[in-house]
Amino acid sequence: MLPEKMARQMYAKNREKIIQHARNARRGYFIVNFYNNYDVKISSEKDGKSEFSFIIPSALEFLDANFNKALADYLTYRKTRY
């Protein structure tokens, strides 16, 4: 399980890269994958090996809100599983 603090740090560290990708995206959305080894990858598909991921529309108005919702859902899901 990826700790909340680490996920937030990973997001903060990669936020500008995510924004740049969104500005250059040709599709209407893309996916940000977070891994247990503290790596973050941006892709057009969800990676089955990622610890958690979230979808970002190319419109960036809700970037932080989308991340916060995805993280809350992930943490809730992990708590109910274990």
N, C-alpha and C positions, 0 to 999 in steps of 0.2 A: 504494500500500500504506500502510496506517495503521500507524505505528510502535507498538511495544508500550507504550512509556512514555506516549505520548499517549493510547492507548486506556485505559490504567489511570487516567490523570488524568481523562479524560472520565467513566469509570465512577464514580470517587470523587466527582466534582463532582455527578453526577446520582443517586447512590445513594439519597438520601433521597426524591427524587421518584419513583424506581422503587418504593421501599417503600410510599409513600403510594398509588401507583397499584395495587399489589398488594392493599392493604387494602381498596380501594374497588372492585376488579374484580368483575364479575358472572360472568365466565367462569372456567373452571378454569386458564387460562393467558393470557399475553400475550407480545408480542415487543418486544425493545428493539433498535432499529436504530442503528448507528453509521455516520456519513458522513465522507468525506474532508475536508469543510469543518469538521470537529470539532463537528458537531451531533449530538445524540442525540434520537431520537424514540421514544415508546412507542406501540405500535399493537396491533391485534388481528391484523394481517397482516404478513408479511415484505415489505419494500419492495425491489424489484429494483434500485433505485438505491443502496442502502446498501452500504457497504464490507464490513461484516459485521454479523450479528445473532445474538441468542440468545433462546431460549424460557425464560420464567420461569413456573413454576407459581404459583398464588396463595398456596400455602403457602411461606413464606419461609425455611424451615430451610436450604435449600441455595442461596440466592441467590448468595453469593460463590463457592461451588464451581461453580455453573453458569456464571458469568461466566469463571472461570479456565479451565475446560475448553473453553468456546467460543473463548476467546482463544488457547489453546494449539493447538486444532485449526485455527483460522484462520491462525496464524503458520506452522504446519507445512505447511499446504496452499499458502500463498503461497511458501514457500521451495522447495517441490518444483516449483512452476509456473515459477519464474524461474531 
